[in-house]
């Protein structure tokens, strides 16, 4: 069992030591009981890369339902190029050869061959959002497909484009109908990149709703005893699919030992999803533990101290 009072005292002490610390709220849930630290009347807060988690959940729902496009049933081995080829002009032949190999699994595991940080905000802030697909698919793809993990924002966006073109529904709308409404998330905002959901980022919601997404992981896809996402898919998402490079494993409270489907696998039974400025969903199923953090902290070392005082 975690000691809530100790954690609260630790964070209060940390806030005195670091008066500029921008932590908004922390939810600690164990054995079905939730303690809310520093929780106030909420405004919508950006989830940053935690939005990626919902892309993986939506893909799982589509696979479980055996959703079809062009008389083909979606699977992890589905090639995405035939569906998106009419939406982009790929000028680099070497890119085309690699993109033709891409599967849904490659995009879910960050193994398409891109460099890390592809399509991060600082790289695309001056690019017309209607032209991001063309930008992404003509950007340098230096590595072999399916072999090398490189974290980036391009792949969830490309999955979003694929999803919309295949099933004729915006990914954000599909997530709203099949996840948000079923777990009582009624107020949120999700930006668009042109006509598409960004997938990787741009999602805003309240912490109380953010925590519900974590509960889907903790409770094997259930919410209030209703199976929203299949247990098999949640287990597949949270299973080690690929080990990460050594840089992701060192000097971290939660080392990123490996990747599932937009979920990081850590040590001691922990899995988590994180986002810039200290957004976290942290799960340990054996301990029946869920921690969610919403933060506006820009210093990674301060985020590390927050985590160190929680675990």
Order of alpha helices (4+ residues) and beta strands (2+ residues): alpha-beta-beta-beta-alpha-beta-beta-alpha-alpha-alpha-alpha-alpha-alpha-alpha-beta-beta-beta-beta-alpha-beta-beta-alpha-beta-beta-beta-beta-beta-beta-alpha
